[in-house]
Amino acid sequence: MPEPVLDAPDMVARERTDDKGRRWWHLTSTPSGQILGSIQWHGPRRAYCFLTVPGCAFNHSCLQAIVKFLQTANEQHRKEKHNA
């Protein structure tokens, strides 16, 4: 399964790991370096979700890139869980 990749020229995803060993990502603006939000595991939804920083605005192409990233991260998580 491929790693999630954020295909957006103005954003980059920086991978982190929480204290439980779960992966999560900071999304930052490429031009300014400003944190735009994070992609984290959300237990109640049983999926990775995008949590935005207040005041950030995203256009259609940015949101499409985030959705694609989330789909890949969630597919990978399900495959890893089933193979464990």
mmCIF file of the N, C-alpha and C atoms, coordinates in Angstrom:
data_MODEL
# 
_entry.id   MODEL 
# 
loop_
_atom_site.group_PDB 
_atom_site.id 
_atom_site.type_symbol 
_atom_site.label_atom_id 
_atom_site.label_alt_id 
_atom_site.label_comp_id 
_atom_site.label_asym_id 
_atom_site.label_entity_id 
_atom_site.label_seq_id 
_atom_site.pdbx_PDB_ins_code 
_atom_site.Cartn_x 
_atom_site.Cartn_y 
_atom_site.Cartn_z 
_atom_site.occupancy 
_atom_site.B_iso_or_equiv 
_atom_site.pdbx_formal_charge 
_atom_site.auth_seq_id 
_atom_site.auth_comp_id 
_atom_site.auth_asym_id 
_atom_site.auth_atom_id 
_atom_site.pdbx_PDB_model_num 
ATOM 1   N N  . MET A 1 1  ? 0.848   -1.189 0.000  1.00 0.00 ? 1  MET A N  1 
ATOM 2   C CA . MET A 1 1  ? 0.000   0.000  0.000  1.00 0.00 ? 1  MET A CA 1 
ATOM 3   C C  . MET A 1 1  ? 0.885   1.241  0.000  1.00 0.00 ? 1  MET A C  1 
ATOM 4   N N  . PRO A 1 2  ? 0.632   2.185  -0.903 1.00 0.00 ? 2  PRO A N  1 
ATOM 5   C CA . PRO A 1 2  ? 1.468   3.390  -0.949 1.00 0.00 ? 2  PRO A CA 1 
ATOM 6   C C  . PRO A 1 2  ? 1.248   4.288  0.263  1.00 0.00 ? 2  PRO A C  1 
ATOM 7   N N  . GLU A 1 3  ? 2.279   5.028  0.610  1.00 0.00 ? 3  GLU A N  1 
ATOM 8   C CA . GLU A 1 3  ? 2.189   6.018  1.683  1.00 0.00 ? 3  GLU A CA 1 
ATOM 9   C C  . GLU A 1 3  ? 1.290   7.163  1.226  1.00 0.00 ? 3  GLU A C  1 
ATOM 10  N N  . PRO A 1 4  ? 0.549   7.772  2.155  1.00 0.00 ? 4  PRO A N  1 
ATOM 11  C CA . PRO A 1 4  ? -0.247  8.946  1.760  1.00 0.00 ? 4  PRO A CA 1 
ATOM 12  C C  . PRO A 1 4  ? 0.673   10.091 1.323  1.00 0.00 ? 4  PRO A C  1 
ATOM 13  N N  . VAL A 1 5  ? 0.320   10.724 0.221  1.00 0.00 ? 5  VAL A N  1 
ATOM 14  C CA . VAL A 1 5  ? 1.101   11.839 -0.319 1.00 0.00 ? 5  VAL A CA 1 
ATOM 15  C C  . VAL A 1 5  ? 0.149   13.004 -0.542 1.00 0.00 ? 5  VAL A C  1 
ATOM 16  N N  . LEU A 1 6  ? 0.537   14.174 -0.083 1.00 0.00 ? 6  LEU A N  1 
ATOM 17  C CA . LEU A 1 6  ? -0.280  15.368 -0.291 1.00 0.00 ? 6  LEU A CA 1 
ATOM 18  C C  . LEU A 1 6  ? 0.134   16.000 -1.614 1.00 0.00 ? 6  LEU A C  1 
ATOM 19  N N  . ASP A 1 7  ? -0.714  15.886 -2.619 1.00 0.00 ? 7  ASP A N  1 
ATOM 20  C CA . ASP A 1 7  ? -0.423  16.365 -3.955 1.00 0.00 ? 7  ASP A CA 1 
ATOM 21  C C  . ASP A 1 7  ? -0.981  17.780 -4.123 1.00 0.00 ? 7  ASP A C  1 
ATOM 22  N N  . ALA A 1 8  ? -0.323  18.730 -3.485 1.00 0.00 ? 8  ALA A N  1 
ATOM 23  C CA . ALA A 1 8  ? -0.741  20.131 -3.557 1.00 0.00 ? 8  ALA A CA 1 
ATOM 24  C C  . ALA A 1 8  ? 0.514   21.005 -3.500 1.00 0.00 ? 8  ALA A C  1 
ATOM 25  N N  . PRO A 1 9  ? 0.717   21.868 -4.480 1.00 0.00 ? 9  PRO A N  1 
ATOM 26  C CA . PRO A 1 9  ? 1.958   22.646 -4.517 1.00 0.00 ? 9  PRO A CA 1 
ATOM 27  C C  . PRO A 1 9  ? 2.107   23.644 -3.369 1.00 0.00 ? 9  PRO A C  1 
ATOM 28  N N  . ASP A 1 10 ? 0.993   24.062 -2.752 1.00 0.00 ? 10 ASP A N  1 
ATOM 29  C CA . ASP A 1 10 ? 1.073   25.084 -1.705 1.00 0.00 ? 10 ASP A CA 1 
ATOM 30  C C  . ASP A 1 10 ? 0.996   24.521 -0.289 1.00 0.00 ? 10 ASP A C  1 
ATOM 31  N N  . MET A 1 11 ? 0.975   23.171 -0.156 1.00 0.00 ? 11 MET A N  1 
ATOM 32  C CA . MET A 1 11 ? 0.886   22.553 1.171  1.00 0.00 ? 11 MET A CA 1 
ATOM 33  C C  . MET A 1 11 ? 1.842   21.374 1.262  1.00 0.00 ? 11 MET A C  1 
ATOM 34  N N  . VAL A 1 12 ? 2.299   21.105 2.468  1.00 0.00 ? 12 VAL A N  1 
ATOM 35  C CA . VAL A 1 12 ? 3.139   19.939 2.710  1.00 0.00 ? 12 VAL A CA 1 
ATOM 36  C C  . VAL A 1 12 ? 2.654   19.265 3.993  1.00 0.00 ? 12 VAL A C  1 
ATOM 37  N N  . ALA A 1 13 ? 2.721   17.922 4.013  1.00 0.00 ? 13 ALA A N  1 
ATOM 38  C CA . ALA A 1 13 ? 2.319   17.159 5.195  1.00 0.00 ? 13 ALA A CA 1 
ATOM 39  C C  . ALA A 1 13 ? 3.585   16.636 5.871  1.00 0.00 ? 13 ALA A C  1 
ATOM 40  N N  . ARG A 1 14 ? 3.754   16.962 7.143  1.00 0.00 ? 14 ARG A N  1 
ATOM 41  C CA . ARG A 1 14 ? 4.915   16.511 7.915  1.00 0.00 ? 14 ARG A CA 1 
ATOM 42  C C  . ARG A 1 14 ? 4.445   15.456 8.918  1.00 0.00 ? 14 ARG A C  1 
ATOM 43  N N  . GLU A 1 15 ? 4.973   14.248 8.749  1.00 0.00 ? 15 GLU A N  1 
ATOM 44  C CA . GLU A 1 15 ? 4.527   13.129 9.585  1.00 0.00 ? 15 GLU A CA 1 
ATOM 45  C C  . GLU A 1 15 ? 5.083   13.219 11.000 1.00 0.00 ? 15 GLU A C  1 
ATOM 46  N N  . ARG A 1 16 ? 4.247   12.849 11.956 1.00 0.00 ? 16 ARG A N  1 
ATOM 47  C CA . ARG A 1 16 ? 4.604   12.778 13.374 1.00 0.00 ? 16 ARG A CA 1 
ATOM 48  C C  . ARG A 1 16 ? 4.050   11.467 13.927 1.00 0.00 ? 16 ARG A C  1 
ATOM 49  N N  . THR A 1 17 ? 4.409   11.139 15.162 1.00 0.00 ? 17 THR A N  1 
ATOM 50  C CA . THR A 1 17 ? 3.857   9.970  15.853 1.00 0.00 ? 17 THR A CA 1 
ATOM 51  C C  . THR A 1 17 ? 3.452   10.409 17.250 1.00 0.00 ? 17 THR A C  1 
ATOM 52  N N  . ASP A 1 18 ? 2.239   10.004 17.687 1.00 0.00 ? 18 ASP A N  1 
ATOM 53  C CA . ASP A 1 18 ? 1.796   10.379 19.029 1.00 0.00 ? 18 ASP A CA 1 
ATOM 54  C C  . ASP A 1 18 ? 2.344   9.395  20.069 1.00 0.00 ? 18 ASP A C  1 
ATOM 55  N N  . ASP A 1 19 ? 2.006   9.617  21.335 1.00 0.00 ? 19 ASP A N  1 
ATOM 56  C CA . ASP A 1 19 ? 2.540   8.783  22.415 1.00 0.00 ? 19 ASP A CA 1 
ATOM 57  C C  . ASP A 1 19 ? 2.036   7.341  22.375 1.00 0.00 ? 19 ASP A C  1 
ATOM 58  N N  . LYS A 1 20 ? 1.000   7.063  21.577 1.00 0.00 ? 20 LYS A N  1 
ATOM 59  C CA . LYS A 1 20 ? 0.491   5.698  21.418 1.00 0.00 ? 20 LYS A CA 1 
ATOM 60  C C  . LYS A 1 20 ? 1.028   5.034  20.149 1.00 0.00 ? 20 LYS A C  1 
ATOM 61  N N  . GLY A 1 21 ? 1.921   5.727  19.458 1.00 0.00 ? 21 GLY A N  1 
ATOM 62  C CA . GLY A 1 21 ? 2.514   5.182  18.244 1.00 0.00 ? 21 GLY A CA 1 
ATOM 63  C C  . GLY A 1 21 ? 1.691   5.391  16.991 1.00 0.00 ? 21 GLY A C  1 
ATOM 64  N N  . ARG A 1 22 ? 0.599   6.152  17.097 1.00 0.00 ? 22 ARG A N  1 
ATOM 65  C CA . ARG A 1 22 ? -0.237  6.423  15.922 1.00 0.00 ? 22 ARG A CA 1 
ATOM 66  C C  . ARG A 1 22 ? 0.374   7.548  15.104 1.00 0.00 ? 22 ARG A C  1 
ATOM 67  N N  . ARG A 1 23 ? 0.280   7.400  13.794 1.00 0.00 ? 23 ARG A N  1 
ATOM 68  C CA . ARG A 1 23 ? 0.786   8.427  12.893 1.00 0.00 ? 23 ARG A CA 1 
ATOM 69  C C  . ARG A 1 23 ? -0.201  9.587  12.812 1.00 0.00 ? 23 ARG A C  1 
ATOM 70  N N  . TRP A 1 24 ? 0.326   10.796 12.631 1.00 0.00 ? 24 TRP A N  1 
ATOM 71  C CA . TRP A 1 24 ? -0.482  11.969 12.329 1.00 0.00 ? 24 TRP A CA 1 
ATOM 72  C C  . TRP A 1 24 ? 0.391   12.946 11.567 1.00 0.00 ? 24 TRP A C  1 
ATOM 73  N N  . TRP A 1 25 ? -0.216  13.941 10.953 1.00 0.00 ? 25 TRP A N  1 
ATOM 74  C CA . TRP A 1 25 ? 0.514   14.855 10.089 1.00 0.00 ? 25 TRP A CA 1 
ATOM 75  C C  . TRP A 1 25 ? 0.102   16.297 10.367 1.00 0.00 ? 25 TRP A C  1 
ATOM 76  N N  . HIS A 1 26 ? 1.097   17.197 10.379 1.00 0.00 ? 26 HIS A N  1 
ATOM 77  C CA . HIS A 1 26 ? 0.864   18.644 10.334 1.00 0.00 ? 26 HIS A CA 1 
ATOM 78  C C  . HIS A 1 26 ? 0.771   19.038 8.876  1.00 0.00 ? 26 HIS A C  1 
ATOM 79  N N  . LEU A 1 27 ? -0.207  19.806 8.507  1.00 0.00 ? 27 LEU A N  1 
ATOM 80  C CA . LEU A 1 27 ? -0.265  20.385 7.164  1.00 0.00 ? 27 LEU A CA 1 
ATOM 81  C C  . LEU A 1 27 ? 0.190   21.826 7.273  1.00 0.00 ? 27 LEU A C  1 
ATOM 82  N N  . THR A 1 28 ? 1.186   22.174 6.487  1.00 0.00 ? 28 THR A N  1 
ATOM 83  C CA . THR A 1 28 ? 1.706   23.537 6.527  1.00 0.00 ? 28 THR A CA 1 
ATOM 84  C C  . THR A 1 28 ? 1.676   24.152 5.133  1.00 0.00 ? 28 THR A C  1 
ATOM 85  N N  . SER A 1 29 ? 1.601   25.465 5.120  1.00 0.00 ? 29 SER A N  1 
ATOM 86  C CA . SER A 1 29 ? 1.642   26.229 3.883  1.00 0.00 ? 29 SER A CA 1 
ATOM 87  C C  . SER A 1 29 ? 3.091   26.264 3.392  1.00 0.00 ? 29 SER A C  1 
ATOM 88  N N  . THR A 1 30 ? 3.300   25.910 2.134  1.00 0.00 ? 30 THR A N  1 
ATOM 89  C CA . THR A 1 30 ? 4.649   25.928 1.580  1.00 0.00 ? 30 THR A CA 1 
ATOM 90  C C  . THR A 1 30 ? 5.213   27.358 1.514  1.00 0.00 ? 30 THR A C  1 
ATOM 91  N N  . PRO A 1 31 ? 4.451   28.338 1.031  1.00 0.00 ? 31 PRO A N  1 
ATOM 92  C CA . PRO A 1 31 ? 5.023   29.690 0.948  1.00 0.00 ? 31 PRO A CA 1 
ATOM 93  C C  . PRO A 1 31 ? 5.339   30.323 2.304  1.00 0.00 ? 31 PRO A C  1 
ATOM 94  N N  . SER A 1 32 ? 4.445   30.169 3.299  1.00 0.00 ? 32 SER A N  1 
ATOM 95  C CA . SER A 1 32 ? 4.618   30.895 4.561  1.00 0.00 ? 32 SER A CA 1 
ATOM 96  C C  . SER A 1 32 ? 5.127   30.035 5.712  1.00 0.00 ? 32 SER A C  1 
ATOM 97  N N  . GLY A 1 33 ? 4.978   28.722 5.611  1.00 0.00 ? 33 GLY A N  1 
ATOM 98  C CA . GLY A 1 33 ? 5.356   27.839 6.716  1.00 0.00 ? 33 GLY A CA 1 
ATOM 99  C C  . GLY A 1 33 ? 4.314   27.781 7.819  1.00 0.00 ? 33 GLY A C  1 
ATOM 100 N N  . GLN A 1 34 ? 3.188   28.471 7.639  1.00 0.00 ? 34 GLN A N  1 
ATOM 101 C CA . GLN A 1 34 ? 2.117   28.505 8.639  1.00 0.00 ? 34 GLN A CA 1 
ATOM 102 C C  . GLN A 1 34 ? 1.431   27.145 8.728  1.00 0.00 ? 34 GLN A C  1 
ATOM 103 N N  . ILE A 1 35 ? 1.148   26.697 9.957  1.00 0.00 ? 35 ILE A N  1 
ATOM 104 C CA . ILE A 1 35 ? 0.403   25.460 10.155 1.00 0.00 ? 35 ILE A CA 1 
ATOM 105 C C  . ILE A 1 35 ? -1.054  25.709 9.777  1.00 0.00 ? 35 ILE A C  1 
ATOM 106 N N  . LEU A 1 36 ? -1.592  24.854 8.903  1.00 0.00 ? 36 LEU A N  1 
ATOM 107 C CA . LEU A 1 36 ? -2.962  24.989 8.419  1.00 0.00 ? 36 LEU A CA 1 
ATOM 108 C C  . LEU A 1 36 ? -3.919  24.065 9.167  1.00 0.00 ? 36 LEU A C  1 
ATOM 109 N N  . GLY A 1 37 ? -3.396  23.000 9.715  1.00 0.00 ? 37 GLY A N  1 
ATOM 110 C CA . GLY A 1 37 ? -4.222  22.027 10.423 1.00 0.00 ? 37 GLY A CA 1 
ATOM 111 C C  . GLY A 1 37 ? -3.452  20.745 10.599 1.00 0.00 ? 37 GLY A C  1 
ATOM 112 N N  . SER A 1 38 ? -4.160  19.705 11.024 1.00 0.00 ? 38 SER A N  1 
ATOM 113 C CA . SER A 1 38 ? -3.520  18.413 11.196 1.00 0.00 ? 38 SER A CA 1 
ATOM 114 C C  . SER A 1 38 ? -4.468  17.308 10.757 1.00 0.00 ? 38 SER A C  1 
ATOM 115 N N  . ILE A 1 39 ? -3.876  16.199 10.385 1.00 0.00 ? 39 ILE A N  1 
ATOM 116 C CA . ILE A 1 39 ? -4.623  14.987 10.077 1.00 0.00 ? 39 ILE A CA 1 
ATOM 117 C C  . ILE A 1 39 ? -4.304  14.020 11.192 1.00 0.00 ? 39 ILE A C  1 
ATOM 118 N N  . GLN A 1 40 ? -5.343  13.641 11.940 1.00 0.00 ? 40 GLN A N  1 
ATOM 119 C CA . GLN A 1 40 ? -5.173  12.799 13.123 1.00 0.00 ? 40 GLN A CA 1 
ATOM 120 C C  . GLN A 1 40 ? -6.215  11.705 13.142 1.00 0.00 ? 40 GLN A C  1 
ATOM 121 N N  . TRP A 1 41 ? -5.890  10.632 13.866 1.00 0.00 ? 41 TRP A N  1 
ATOM 122 C CA . TRP A 1 41 ? -6.865  9.573  14.062 1.00 0.00 ? 41 TRP A CA 1 
ATOM 123 C C  . TRP A 1 41 ? -7.978  10.107 14.954 1.00 0.00 ? 41 TRP A C  1 
ATOM 124 N N  . HIS A 1 42 ? -9.213  9.909  14.551 1.00 0.00 ? 42 HIS A N  1 
ATOM 125 C CA . HIS A 1 42 ? -10.370 10.362 15.327 1.00 0.00 ? 42 HIS A CA 1 
ATOM 126 C C  . HIS A 1 42 ? -11.177 9.128  15.705 1.00 0.00 ? 42 HIS A C  1 
ATOM 127 N N  . GLY A 1 43 ? -11.048 8.715  16.967 1.00 0.00 ? 43 GLY A N  1 
ATOM 128 C CA . GLY A 1 43 ? -11.673 7.489  17.449 1.00 0.00 ? 43 GLY A CA 1 
ATOM 129 C C  . GLY A 1 43 ? -13.166 7.387  17.200 1.00 0.00 ? 43 GLY A C  1 
ATOM 130 N N  . PRO A 1 44 ? -13.961 8.419  17.555 1.00 0.00 ? 44 PRO A N  1 
ATOM 131 C CA . PRO A 1 44 ? -15.408 8.314  17.338 1.00 0.00 ? 44 PRO A CA 1 
ATOM 132 C C  . PRO A 1 44 ? -15.782 8.070  15.871 1.00 0.00 ? 44 PRO A C  1 
ATOM 133 N N  . ARG A 1 45 ? -15.001 8.607  14.931 1.00 0.00 ? 45 ARG A N  1 
ATOM 134 C CA . ARG A 1 45 ? -15.283 8.390  13.506 1.00 0.00 ? 45 ARG A CA 1 
ATOM 135 C C  . ARG A 1 45 ? -14.562 7.163  12.957 1.00 0.00 ? 45 ARG A C  1 
ATOM 136 N N  . ARG A 1 46 ? -13.644 6.618  13.768 1.00 0.00 ? 46 ARG A N  1 
ATOM 137 C CA . ARG A 1 46 ? -12.840 5.462  13.367 1.00 0.00 ? 46 ARG A CA 1 
ATOM 138 C C  . ARG A 1 46 ? -12.164 5.700  12.021 1.00 0.00 ? 46 ARG A C  1 
ATOM 139 N N  . ALA A 1 47 ? -11.552 6.890  11.915 1.00 0.00 ? 47 ALA A N  1 
ATOM 140 C CA . ALA A 1 47 ? -10.889 7.281  10.666 1.00 0.00 ? 47 ALA A CA 1 
ATOM 141 C C  . ALA A 1 47 ? -9.947  8.449  10.933 1.00 0.00 ? 47 ALA A C  1 
ATOM 142 N N  . TYR A 1 48 ? -8.989  8.620  10.017 1.00 0.00 ? 48 TYR A N  1 
ATOM 143 C CA . TYR A 1 48 ? -8.189  9.844  10.037 1.00 0.00 ? 48 TYR A CA 1 
ATOM 144 C C  . TYR A 1 48 ? -9.071  10.983 9.554  1.00 0.00 ? 48 TYR A C  1 
ATOM 145 N N  . CYS A 1 49 ? -8.985  12.115 10.220 1.00 0.00 ? 49 CYS A N  1 
ATOM 146 C CA . CYS A 1 49 ? -9.784  13.296 9.883  1.00 0.00 ? 49 CYS A CA 1 
ATOM 147 C C  . CYS A 1 49 ? -8.875  14.520 9.811  1.00 0.00 ? 49 CYS A C  1 
ATOM 148 N N  . PHE A 1 50 ? -9.311  15.515 9.076  1.00 0.00 ? 50 PHE A N  1 
ATOM 149 C CA . PHE A 1 50 ? -8.578  16.780 8.967  1.00 0.00 ? 50 PHE A CA 1 
ATOM 150 C C  . PHE A 1 50 ? -9.147  17.771 9.961  1.00 0.00 ? 50 PHE A C  1 
ATOM 151 N N  . LEU A 1 51 ? -8.287  18.275 10.831 1.00 0.00 ? 51 LEU A N  1 
ATOM 152 C CA . LEU A 1 51 ? -8.666  19.278 11.839 1.00 0.00 ? 51 LEU A CA 1 
ATOM 153 C C  . LEU A 1 51 ? -7.962  20.580 11.461 1.00 0.00 ? 51 LEU A C  1 
ATOM 154 N N  . THR A 1 52 ? -8.727  21.567 11.060 1.00 0.00 ? 52 THR A N  1 
ATOM 155 C CA . THR A 1 52 ? -8.135  22.812 10.574 1.00 0.00 ? 52 THR A CA 1 
ATOM 156 C C  . THR A 1 52 ? -7.882  23.812 11.695 1.00 0.00 ? 52 THR A C  1 
ATOM 157 N N  . VAL A 1 53 ? -6.905  24.650 11.475 1.00 0.00 ? 53 VAL A N  1 
ATOM 158 C CA . VAL A 1 53 ? -6.631  25.768 12.368 1.00 0.00 ? 53 VAL A CA 1 
ATOM 159 C C  . VAL A 1 53 ? -7.676  26.840 12.051 1.00 0.00 ? 53 VAL A C  1 
ATOM 160 N N  . PRO A 1 54 ? -8.281  27.466 13.077 1.00 0.00 ? 54 PRO A N  1 
ATOM 161 C CA . PRO A 1 54 ? -9.293  28.502 12.804 1.00 0.00 ? 54 PRO A CA 1 
ATOM 162 C C  . PRO A 1 54 ? -8.741  29.615 11.909 1.00 0.00 ? 54 PRO A C  1 
ATOM 163 N N  . GLY A 1 55 ? -9.576  30.055 11.003 1.00 0.00 ? 55 GLY A N  1 
ATOM 164 C CA . GLY A 1 55 ? -9.216  31.171 10.134 1.00 0.00 ? 55 GLY A CA 1 
ATOM 165 C C  . GLY A 1 55 ? -8.556  30.766 8.823  1.00 0.00 ? 55 GLY A C  1 
ATOM 166 N N  . CYS A 1 56 ? -8.302  29.480 8.624  1.00 0.00 ? 56 CYS A N  1 
ATOM 167 C CA . CYS A 1 56 ? -7.694  29.034 7.364  1.00 0.00 ? 56 CYS A CA 1 
ATOM 168 C C  . CYS A 1 56 ? -8.782  28.840 6.312  1.00 0.00 ? 56 CYS A C  1 
ATOM 169 N N  . ALA A 1 57 ? -8.462  29.205 5.094  1.00 0.00 ? 57 ALA A N  1 
ATOM 170 C CA . ALA A 1 57 ? -9.397  29.034 3.976  1.00 0.00 ? 57 ALA A CA 1 
ATOM 171 C C  . ALA A 1 57 ? -8.755  28.104 2.952  1.00 0.00 ? 57 ALA A C  1 
ATOM 172 N N  . PHE A 1 58 ? -9.569  27.209 2.396  1.00 0.00 ? 58 PHE A N  1 
ATOM 173 C CA . PHE A 1 58 ? -9.076  26.238 1.434  1.00 0.00 ? 58 PHE A CA 1 
ATOM 174 C C  . PHE A 1 58 ? -9.933  26.291 0.182  1.00 0.00 ? 58 PHE A C  1 
ATOM 175 N N  . ASN A 1 59 ? -9.272  26.269 -0.967 1.00 0.00 ? 59 ASN A N  1 
ATOM 176 C CA . ASN A 1 59 ? -10.028 26.242 -2.214 1.00 0.00 ? 59 ASN A CA 1 
ATOM 177 C C  . ASN A 1 59 ? -10.300 24.787 -2.620 1.00 0.00 ? 59 ASN A C  1 
ATOM 178 N N  . HIS A 1 60 ? -11.006 24.626 -3.708 1.00 0.00 ? 60 HIS A N  1 
ATOM 179 C CA . HIS A 1 60 ? -11.442 23.324 -4.190 1.00 0.00 ? 60 HIS A CA 1 
ATOM 180 C C  . HIS A 1 60 ? -10.266 22.359 -4.400 1.00 0.00 ? 60 HIS A C  1 
ATOM 181 N N  . SER A 1 61 ? -9.207  22.816 -5.037 1.00 0.00 ? 61 SER A N  1 
ATOM 182 C CA . SER A 1 61 ? -8.086  21.913 -5.337 1.00 0.00 ? 61 SER A CA 1 
ATOM 183 C C  . SER A 1 61 ? -7.340  21.506 -4.070 1.00 0.00 ? 61 SER A C  1 
ATOM 184 N N  . CYS A 1 62 ? -7.224  22.415 -3.099 1.00 0.00 ? 62 CYS A N  1 
ATOM 185 C CA . CYS A 1 62 ? -6.591  22.059 -1.826 1.00 0.00 ? 62 CYS A CA 1 
ATOM 186 C C  . CYS A 1 62 ? -7.425  21.006 -1.094 1.00 0.00 ? 62 CYS A C  1 
ATOM 187 N N  . LEU A 1 63 ? -8.739  21.203 -1.072 1.00 0.00 ? 63 LEU A N  1 
ATOM 188 C CA . LEU A 1 63 ? -9.606  20.235 -0.400 1.00 0.00 ? 63 LEU A CA 1 
ATOM 189 C C  . LEU A 1 63 ? -9.566  18.878 -1.091 1.00 0.00 ? 63 LEU A C  1 
ATOM 190 N N  . GLN A 1 64 ? -9.495  18.863 -2.413 1.00 0.00 ? 64 GLN A N  1 
ATOM 191 C CA . GLN A 1 64 ? -9.390  17.588 -3.137 1.00 0.00 ? 64 GLN A CA 1 
ATOM 192 C C  . GLN A 1 64 ? -8.110  16.854 -2.746 1.00 0.00 ? 64 GLN A C  1 
ATOM 193 N N  . ALA A 1 65 ? -7.007  17.580 -2.624 1.00 0.00 ? 65 ALA A N  1 
ATOM 194 C CA . ALA A 1 65 ? -5.734  16.967 -2.243 1.00 0.00 ? 65 ALA A CA 1 
ATOM 195 C C  . ALA A 1 65 ? -5.818  16.395 -0.824 1.00 0.00 ? 65 ALA A C  1 
ATOM 196 N N  . ILE A 1 66 ? -6.480  17.119 0.078  1.00 0.00 ? 66 ILE A N  1 
ATOM 197 C CA . ILE A 1 66 ? -6.635  16.651 1.456  1.00 0.00 ? 66 ILE A CA 1 
ATOM 198 C C  . ILE A 1 66 ? -7.515  15.399 1.485  1.00 0.00 ? 66 ILE A C  1 
ATOM 199 N N  . VAL A 1 67 ? -8.597  15.390 0.721  1.00 0.00 ? 67 VAL A N  1 
ATOM 200 C CA . VAL A 1 67 ? -9.486  14.219 0.664  1.00 0.00 ? 67 VAL A CA 1 
ATOM 201 C C  . VAL A 1 67 ? -8.722  13.002 0.153  1.00 0.00 ? 67 VAL A C  1 
ATOM 202 N N  . LYS A 1 68 ? -7.943  13.172 -0.899 1.00 0.00 ? 68 LYS A N  1 
ATOM 203 C CA . LYS A 1 68 ? -7.162  12.055 -1.450 1.00 0.00 ? 68 LYS A CA 1 
ATOM 204 C C  . LYS A 1 68 ? -6.177  11.534 -0.403 1.00 0.00 ? 68 LYS A C  1 
ATOM 205 N N  . PHE A 1 69 ? -5.517  12.434 0.326  1.00 0.00 ? 69 PHE A N  1 
ATOM 206 C CA . PHE A 1 69 ? -4.581  12.055 1.383  1.00 0.00 ? 69 PHE A CA 1 
ATOM 207 C C  . PHE A 1 69 ? -5.314  11.250 2.459  1.00 0.00 ? 69 PHE A C  1 
ATOM 208 N N  . LEU A 1 70 ? -6.484  11.743 2.885  1.00 0.00 ? 70 LEU A N  1 
ATOM 209 C CA . LEU A 1 70 ? -7.271  11.039 3.906  1.00 0.00 ? 70 LEU A CA 1 
ATOM 210 C C  . LEU A 1 70 ? -7.690  9.651  3.433  1.00 0.00 ? 70 LEU A C  1 
ATOM 211 N N  . GLN A 1 71 ? -8.116  9.537  2.196  1.00 0.00 ? 71 GLN A N  1 
ATOM 212 C CA . GLN A 1 71 ? -8.534  8.236  1.664  1.00 0.00 ? 71 GLN A CA 1 
ATOM 213 C C  . GLN A 1 71 ? -7.376  7.245  1.713  1.00 0.00 ? 71 GLN A C  1 
ATOM 214 N N  . THR A 1 72 ? -6.201  7.679  1.299  1.00 0.00 ? 72 THR A N  1 
ATOM 215 C CA . THR A 1 72 ? -5.028  6.794  1.306  1.00 0.00 ? 72 THR A CA 1 
ATOM 216 C C  . THR A 1 72 ? -4.636  6.423  2.732  1.00 0.00 ? 72 THR A C  1 
ATOM 217 N N  . ALA A 1 73 ? -4.618  7.394  3.637  1.00 0.00 ? 73 ALA A N  1 
ATOM 218 C CA . ALA A 1 73 ? -4.253  7.121  5.034  1.00 0.00 ? 73 ALA A CA 1 
ATOM 219 C C  . ALA A 1 73 ? -5.235  6.140  5.668  1.00 0.00 ? 73 ALA A C  1 
ATOM 220 N N  . ASN A 1 74 ? -6.529  6.312  5.415  1.00 0.00 ? 74 ASN A N  1 
ATOM 221 C CA . ASN A 1 74 ? -7.536  5.419  5.990  1.00 0.00 ? 74 ASN A CA 1 
ATOM 222 C C  . ASN A 1 74 ? -7.475  4.018  5.379  1.00 0.00 ? 74 ASN A C  1 
ATOM 223 N N  . GLU A 1 75 ? -7.247  3.930  4.069  1.00 0.00 ? 75 GLU A N  1 
ATOM 224 C CA . GLU A 1 75 ? -7.098  2.615  3.433  1.00 0.00 ? 75 GLU A CA 1 
ATOM 225 C C  . GLU A 1 75 ? -5.884  1.886  3.997  1.00 0.00 ? 75 GLU A C  1 
ATOM 226 N N  . GLN A 1 76 ? -4.784  2.602  4.153  1.00 0.00 ? 76 GLN A N  1 
ATOM 227 C CA . GLN A 1 76 ? -3.568  2.002  4.693  1.00 0.00 ? 76 GLN A CA 1 
ATOM 228 C C  . GLN A 1 76 ? -3.789  1.537  6.131  1.00 0.00 ? 76 GLN A C  1 
ATOM 229 N N  . HIS A 1 77 ? -4.462  2.343  6.920  1.00 0.00 ? 77 HIS A N  1 
ATOM 230 C CA . HIS A 1 77 ? -4.738  1.985  8.311  1.00 0.00 ? 77 HIS A CA 1 
ATOM 231 C C  . HIS A 1 77 ? -5.568  0.695  8.375  1.00 0.00 ? 77 HIS A C  1 
ATOM 232 N N  . ARG A 1 78 ? -6.598  0.607  7.541  1.00 0.00 ? 78 ARG A N  1 
ATOM 233 C CA . ARG A 1 78 ? -7.444  -0.595 7.536  1.00 0.00 ? 78 ARG A CA 1 
ATOM 234 C C  . ARG A 1 78 ? -6.671  -1.841 7.113  1.00 0.00 ? 78 ARG A C  1 
ATOM 235 N N  . LYS A 1 79 ? -5.805  -1.695 6.097  1.00 0.00 ? 79 LYS A N  1 
ATOM 236 C CA . LYS A 1 79 ? -5.004  -2.831 5.654  1.00 0.00 ? 79 LYS A CA 1 
ATOM 237 C C  . LYS A 1 79 ? -4.036  -3.282 6.739  1.00 0.00 ? 79 LYS A C  1 
ATOM 238 N N  . GLU A 1 80 ? -3.379  -2.332 7.397  1.00 0.00 ? 80 GLU A N  1 
ATOM 239 C CA . GLU A 1 80 ? -2.440  -2.678 8.470  1.00 0.00 ? 80 GLU A CA 1 
ATOM 240 C C  . GLU A 1 80 ? -3.173  -3.367 9.619  1.00 0.00 ? 80 GLU A C  1 
ATOM 241 N N  . LYS A 1 81 ? -4.350  -2.891 9.936  1.00 0.00 ? 81 LYS A N  1 
ATOM 242 C CA . LYS A 1 81 ? -5.133  -3.463 11.034 1.00 0.00 ? 81 LYS A CA 1 
ATOM 243 C C  . LYS A 1 81 ? -5.563  -4.897 10.698 1.00 0.00 ? 81 LYS A C  1 
ATOM 244 N N  . HIS A 1 82 ? -5.959  -5.141 9.451  1.00 0.00 ? 82 HIS A N  1 
ATOM 245 C CA . HIS A 1 82 ? -6.397  -6.469 9.038  1.00 0.00 ? 82 HIS A CA 1 
ATOM 246 C C  . HIS A 1 82 ? -5.226  -7.453 8.921  1.00 0.00 ? 82 HIS A C  1 
ATOM 247 N N  . ASN A 1 83 ? -4.033  -6.939 8.627  1.00 0.00 ? 83 ASN A N  1 
ATOM 248 C CA . ASN A 1 83 ? -2.859  -7.799 8.500  1.00 0.00 ? 83 ASN A CA 1 
ATOM 249 C C  . ASN A 1 83 ? -2.189  -8.072 9.836  1.00 0.00 ? 83 ASN A C  1 
ATOM 250 N N  . ALA A 1 84 ? -2.591  -7.374 10.876 1.00 0.00 ? 84 ALA A N  1 
ATOM 251 C CA . ALA A 1 84 ? -1.947  -7.545 12.202 1.00 0.00 ? 84 ALA A CA 1 
ATOM 252 C C  . ALA A 1 84 ? -2.461  -8.779 12.911 1.00 0.00 ? 84 ALA A C  1 
# 
